[in-house]
Each structure stands twice: as C-alpha cells, then as structure tokens.
Amino acid sequence: MNEEAKNAPAPSSESAVPPNDVPAWQRVSSAYAWADLAINLLLVLAVVAALVIVLVATSGDAPLPPRIILPIVAAALLVNALFAFRRVRAIGYILREDDLLFRRGIMFERIVAVPYGRLQLVDITRGPLLRALGLATLKFVTASAATGVQLPGLRNEDAEALRDRLVALAETRRSGL
C-alpha cells in the first residue's frame, strides 16, 4: 500500500458506495409531503365543518352518534396529517438490473419488484395540487392486477426521464407479451 493511500481521508458515508454495490433508495421530492399534509388538513377541516353544521342545525342537541363519531374521525385524520413527512420519507425506489423495486409504508412496509419485461404501461399523472408544486405521479401497469404501483411525488423532469427509461428497458426485456 503506498503512502498516499494510507493518508487519504476516509470517504464520507454519503459518497461511499454501499456494500456489494447495492444501489441506494431514490426518494421522492420532499415537496410531496406538503401536498400530503395539505390534503389531510383539508379533510380535517371538512369533518370539523360537518360537525359544526350538525351542531348548528340541531341547535346543539345533535344525536349522540355524530357527536362522538365526527370528533373521533377528525382526531384520527389530524394524527394521520402529523405523519405526512415521515410517510413521504418512507417512499422510495431502486432501478435494478432486471426490475424496479418500489417501497412505501411506515408500520406496514410494502416492497414490490416490477420486472421491466412485464411493464405494459407507464403513465404520468399530475393533479392540480401536484402540478402547482411541479410534481407528478408515475403509474405502472403490468399484466397482474395486484401490482398496482404508483410512485407519487416525483419532480416533473424526473418523472418524464424515469418513464422514458422504463419504457426503453421494457422494450428490450419483453417477456412473452
């Protein structure tokens, strides 16, 4: 071992190649967490508005079920909104040699491997909120109805580049379709 190699600084954890050349998970845009949070908070407001309407319409003498159920639903949606940023950090994908590996979920993690040769359609959708944030959702359709993979929160440029790359990989690896 030469002297330069001994004195060279150790690579940082960010620039180091993972062991066994395992690629790192690619994350979706952090701006998607804001969209997720906004939708969850709008749902909380809708439930609270429904509760207020029920209470005003009945002059405060509403039946017991709506007075119990609506606050519980609002609290559950509020707790769900608090996990928006963590939920978005749990979404990731890896482009491997033969397939796309997709991951999502916090408590119940779901990991799906989609072989490139089985891809039939790669679709980009942009709703009004995602479009305003410059984001898109990439949807993958395969012959299996159970696959149903959606990769939300990608920047528009990343979604288009990934779609084009996946379509090219799918064309070269068609498997009996």
N, C-alpha and C positions, 0 to 999 in steps of 0.2 A: 504494500500500500504506500503510495507516495505521500509526501509531506502536505501537499495541497489538499488532498482528500481527507487527511486527518484533521486539518484546521478548518475545513469548510463548515459553515453553520448548518445545523440540522434543519431539514425542510419543515416549514410550518405545517400544522395539521390541515390547513385549508389547501395548501398546494401539494401535499403528499398524495401519491396515488394509493388508493385503498388496497389492502392486501388482496392477492390473487386477481388483480386487475378487475375487481368488481366495480362497475360504474356507480356513481353516486346518484341518489334520487334527485330528479329535477323537480323543483317546486313550482307551484302556480304563483301568480302575482299576489303580493300582499294587499293590493287594492281590492281584490275579490273579497277579502274579509270585511271591508267596509260595505260592500254591496250586500253580503250575507247579513251583517248587522242591521243595515237599514231595513231589509225585508222583515227580519224578525221583530224589530221595533215597531214597524207598521202593523204587523199582526197583533202585537200587544195593544197598540192604540185602538185597533178595530174592536178587540174584545172588551177593552175598558169602555169604549164608546157604546157598545151594545149593552153593557151593564148599566151605564148611566141612562140610556134610553129606556131600559126596562124599569129602572127605579123611578124615573120621572113620569113615565106613562102610567105607572101604578101608584103614584103619589107616595112612594116609599113603602108600599105594602105589597111588594112583589112576592110571588110564590117562593117557597124555600129552595127548590132545585136551582133556578137561575142565580139566586143569591149565593149559593155555595159553589156551583159548577163554574160560573164565569170568572170569579176571582182565582180559583184554582188553575183554570186554563191560562189566565193572564200571568200568574206567577210562574207556571211551567214554561211559557213562551219567553218570559223575561230571563229565566235561568238558561234557556236554550240560547238566547241572544248573547249572554255573557261568555259562552263558549265559542263564539264565531271565529275569533282569531286563532284559537287552538285547533278548531276543526279544519280551518283552511291550511294551517301548517301541516296537518296530517295527510293532505292530498299530495301525491307525487307520482312520478312515472319514470321508467327507465327504458331506453331503447336498447334492447339486447340484440345479439346476432340474429336470432330467429323469431323473436317475438317482442311485443310491447308488454311491459309489466306495469300495472296500474295499482295504486294503493290509496285507500281512504278509510277514515274511521278512527275514533279515539278508543272507546271501550270495546267496540266490536269492529275490529280491523278487517277489511276486505282487501284481498290481493288477487288480482285477476291477470292471467297471462293470455294475451291475444296473439296467436301466431299470425305473422304477416300474410301468409298464404291464405288465411281464412277471412281476411278483411274483404267485405263486399262493397262497403260504402264508408267514406269518411266525410262527415258533414260538419260545417261550421255554422253555429247559430249565435246571433247577437240580439239579445233583448234590449229594450230601451235603457235600462239601468246599466247593463254591461257595456252597451255602446257608448254611453256618456263617460264611462271610465276607461274606454279604449280596450275593453276586454272581450273575449269570446269564449264559447264552449265548443269543444271538439267532441263529436259523437261518432262512435264506431259501431257499425252494423256488421254482424257476422251471420253465418247460417244458423247459429244457435240463438234461440230467443232468450236464453238465460244469460247471455254475455252482457248485453246492455251497458256498455261502458260509456260514461260521459266524463270528459276531462274539462271541468269548468275553470274559469279564472285565468286563462292564458291571454297574454297580450296579443292583439290582432296580428302583428307581424309574426310572432312565434306560432300562433295557431295556423296561419297560412303556410308557413315554412314546414311545420310538422305534418300538416295534411299532405303537402306535396311530397314530402319524403316518405310518408307511409304509403301513399298511392304508388310511388315508384317501387318501393320494397315489395308491396303486394303484387305488383305486376310481374316481378322477377321470381316470385315464390308461389305462384298459383298452385294449389294442391287439389286437383281433380274438380275444379269448379268450371 
